[in-house]
Amino acid sequence: MLNRMKKMLLWSGMLGAFSAVEAQAATVPFTESFDSGVSGWENSVNLPLAFTATGGSDGGGFATGTFNFNGYVPGFGGSGPIVLRASAADDASGGAFLGNWLTDGVASVSFMVRHDAPEAMDFYLRIATAANSPAGAFFGTQSVAANVWTLVTFPIAPLATHCTDAGPPGACATALAAVGNLQIGTSAPVGLLDDDVAYTFDIDQVSLNPIPEPGTALLMGLGLAGLALAGRREASA
């Protein structure tokens, strides 16, 4: 009987945490600039990231995690390790990333990243509920060269068509409706798996970017169409 009561209390706590995240709205637009600290962000083993006050992508502060690929076994789809984490449990960035991204108007997630590994790296974005499952992953196609701040963007809307279920079918939809963890992972280049070196991963300007208002999107479309028409006129002149 006592064990049954403990289980009921545990499930009640988990459901309460899930509901709290589900009810919270993400802050859109929002940018974590790391200008005054790491804002609750953590590394691959859930310890606080290191903070540097200057030298970020905008000249200000940035946060850093490290990872040693020696002996690492690639995960699903050949993916590499999670190296940077923002979780509900740590109130990372004041909880700005938590909420229902499907209804809160999140068009994309972007961040500036830099690493010092001797090979180009690809990055992916993993999102999950507060319990860290169900989850979904957005895999990037842009290779990031070493020692150069690089902007990486992951489209979220419309309909999260770029999301891969990290679990049973429908995991993406469930996770996106109640984001409680935002995690950034890397590829796992074969050439690094034998290196006994802790490589650094710097992060800056992590942003939730909004879906443009219909009027703004229309103006952007008209502007692009005007530029294209002007270009054709110049070509035919």
DAPE-V227470 format. One record per pair of residues at least 12 apart in sequence whose C-alpha atoms are under 10 Angstrom apart, sorted by the first residue. I is the first residue (numbers start at 1). J is the second residue. Records with the same first field share a line. If there is no record, write none. Layout:
I = J, J
This chain:
14 = 130, 131
15 = 130, 131
17 = 88, 89, 129, 130, 131, 180
18 = 129, 130, 131, 178, 179, 180
19 = 130, 178
20 = 98, 99, 130, 178, 180
21 = 88, 95, 98, 99, 100, 129, 130, 177, 178, 179, 180, 181
22 = 98, 99, 100, 101, 129, 130, 175, 176, 177, 178, 179, 180
23 = 98, 99, 100, 177, 178
24 = 95, 96, 97, 98, 99, 100, 104, 178, 179, 180
25 = 95, 96, 97, 98, 99, 100, 101, 103, 104, 105, 178, 179
26 = 95, 96, 97, 98, 99, 100, 101, 103, 104, 105, 106, 178, 179, 208
27 = 94, 95, 96, 97, 98, 99, 101, 104, 105, 106, 207, 208, 209, 210
28 = 96, 97, 101, 104, 105, 106, 107, 207, 208, 209, 210, 211
29 = 96, 104, 105, 106, 107, 207, 208, 209, 210, 211
30 = 93, 96, 97, 109, 205, 206, 207, 208, 209, 210
31 = 93, 96, 97, 109, 110, 111, 204, 205, 206, 207, 208, 209
32 = 62, 92, 93, 94, 96, 97, 111, 203, 204, 205, 206, 207, 208
33 = 56, 57, 58, 60, 61, 62, 63, 93, 111, 112, 203, 204, 205, 206, 207
34 = 51, 52, 53, 54, 56, 60, 61, 62, 63, 93, 203, 204, 205, 206
35 = 51, 52, 53, 54, 56, 58, 59, 60, 61, 62, 63, 204, 205
36 = 51, 52, 53, 60, 61, 62
37 = 49, 50, 51, 52, 53, 61, 62, 63, 93
38 = 50, 51, 52, 61, 62, 63, 64, 92, 93, 203, 204
39 = 51, 63, 86, 90, 91, 92, 93, 94, 95
40 = 85, 86, 87, 88, 89, 90, 91, 92, 93, 94, 95
41 = 63, 64, 65, 84, 85, 86, 87, 90, 91, 92, 93, 182, 183
42 = 63, 64, 65, 83, 84, 85, 86, 87, 90, 92, 183
43 = 63, 64, 65, 66, 67, 82, 83, 84, 85, 86, 183, 184, 201
44 = 65, 66, 67, 81, 82, 83, 84, 85, 183, 184, 185
45 = 65, 66, 67, 82, 83, 84, 85
46 = 83, 84, 85, 86, 87, 90
47 = 65, 84, 85
48 = 63, 64, 65, 84, 85, 90
49 = 62, 63, 64, 65, 66, 83, 84, 85, 201, 202, 203
50 = 62, 63, 64, 65, 66, 202
51 = 63, 64, 65, 202
52 = 64, 202
56 = 112, 113, 114, 149, 202, 203, 204, 205
57 = 111, 112, 113, 114, 148, 149, 150, 151, 202, 203, 204, 205
58 = 112, 149, 204, 205
60 = 204
61 = 203, 204, 205
62 = 112, 113, 202, 203, 204, 205
63 = 84, 113, 201, 202, 203, 204
64 = 83, 84, 113, 114, 115, 200, 201, 202, 203, 204
65 = 83, 84, 85, 115, 198, 199, 200, 201, 202, 203
66 = 83, 84, 115, 116, 197, 198, 199, 200, 201, 202
67 = 81, 82, 83, 84, 196, 197, 198, 199, 200, 201
68 = 81, 192, 193, 194, 195, 196, 197, 198, 199, 200
69 = 81, 188, 189, 190, 191, 192, 193, 194, 195, 196, 197, 198, 199
70 = 191, 192, 193, 194, 195, 196, 197, 198
71 = 192, 193, 194, 195, 196
72 = 188, 190, 192, 193, 194
73 = 188, 193
74 = 187, 188, 189, 190, 193
75 = 187, 188
76 = 166, 167
77 = 139, 166
78 = 187, 188, 189
79 = 122, 123, 124, 139, 185, 186, 187, 188, 189
80 = 121, 122, 123, 124, 185, 186, 187, 188, 189
81 = 123, 124, 183, 184, 185, 186, 187, 188
82 = 123, 124, 125, 126, 183, 184, 185, 186, 187
83 = 123, 183, 184, 185, 186, 200, 201, 202
84 = 125, 182, 183, 184, 185, 186, 201, 202, 203
85 = 126, 181, 182, 183, 184, 185
86 = 98, 127, 180, 181, 182, 183, 184
87 = 127, 128, 129, 130, 131, 132, 179, 180, 181, 182, 183
88 = 129, 130, 131, 132, 179, 180, 181, 182
89 = 130, 131, 180, 181
90 = 181
91 = 180
92 = 181, 182
93 = 206
95 = 180, 181
96 = 207, 208
97 = 109, 179, 180, 181, 182, 206, 207, 208
98 = 128, 129, 130, 176, 177, 178, 179, 180, 181, 182
99 = 129, 175, 176, 177, 178, 179, 180, 181
100 = 173, 174, 175, 176, 177, 178, 179, 180
101 = 156, 157, 160, 173, 175, 176, 177, 178, 179, 208
102 = 156, 157, 158, 159, 160, 173, 174, 175, 176, 177, 178, 179
103 = 176, 177
104 = 177, 210, 211
105 = 156, 157, 158, 208, 209, 210, 211, 212, 213
106 = 155, 156, 157, 158, 160, 207, 208, 209, 210, 211, 212
107 = 154, 155, 156, 157, 158, 159, 160, 208, 209, 210, 211, 212
108 = 153, 154, 155, 156, 157, 158, 160, 207, 208, 209, 210, 211
109 = 125, 152, 153, 154, 155, 156, 157, 206, 207, 208, 209, 210
110 = 125, 151, 152, 153, 154, 155, 204, 205, 206, 207, 208, 209
111 = 149, 150, 151, 152, 153, 154, 184, 203, 204, 205, 206, 207, 208
112 = 148, 149, 150, 151, 152, 153, 202, 203, 204, 205, 206, 207
113 = 144, 146, 147, 148, 149, 150, 151, 152, 201, 202, 203, 204, 205, 206
114 = 144, 145, 146, 147, 148, 149, 150, 151, 200, 201, 202, 203, 204
115 = 144, 145, 146, 147, 148, 149, 150, 199, 200, 201, 202, 203
116 = 145, 146, 147, 148, 198, 199, 200, 201, 202
117 = 145, 146, 147, 189, 192, 197, 198, 199, 200, 201
118 = 145, 146, 147, 191, 192, 199
119 = 143, 144, 145, 146, 189, 190, 191, 192
120 = 142, 143, 144, 145, 146, 147, 187, 189
121 = 142, 143, 144, 145, 146, 186, 187, 188, 189
122 = 139, 140, 141, 142, 143, 144, 145, 152, 185, 186, 187, 188, 189
123 = 138, 139, 140, 141, 142, 143, 144, 152, 153, 154, 184, 185, 186, 187, 188
124 = 137, 138, 139, 140, 141, 142, 152, 153, 154, 183, 184, 185, 186, 187
125 = 137, 138, 139, 140, 153, 154, 163, 182, 183, 184, 185, 186
126 = 138, 139, 163, 164, 165, 166, 172, 175, 181, 182, 183, 184, 185
127 = 163, 166, 172, 175, 176, 178, 179, 180, 181, 182, 183, 184
128 = 166, 171, 172, 174, 175, 176, 177, 178, 179, 180, 181, 182, 183
129 = 171, 172, 174, 175, 176, 177, 178, 179, 180, 181, 182
130 = 175, 178, 179, 180, 181, 182
131 = 179, 180, 181
132 = 175, 179, 180, 181, 182
133 = 166, 167, 171, 172, 174, 175, 180, 181
134 = 165, 166, 167, 168, 169, 170, 171, 172, 173, 174, 175, 176, 178, 179
135 = 163, 164, 165, 166, 167, 168, 170, 171, 172, 173, 174, 175, 176, 179, 180, 181, 182
136 = 160, 162, 163, 164, 165, 166, 167, 168, 170, 171, 172, 173, 174, 175, 176
137 = 162, 163, 164, 165, 166, 171, 172, 175, 183, 184, 185
138 = 153, 154, 155, 156, 160, 161, 162, 163, 164, 165, 166, 172, 184
139 = 154, 162, 163, 164, 185, 186, 187
140 = 152, 153, 154, 155, 162, 186, 187
141 = 153, 154
143 = 187
146 = 201
147 = 200, 201, 202
149 = 202, 203, 204
150 = 203, 204
151 = 204, 205, 206
152 = 206
153 = 206, 207, 209
155 = 209
156 = 176, 208, 209, 211
157 = 210, 211
158 = 211
159 = 173
160 = 172, 173, 176
163 = 176
184 = 203
186 = 201
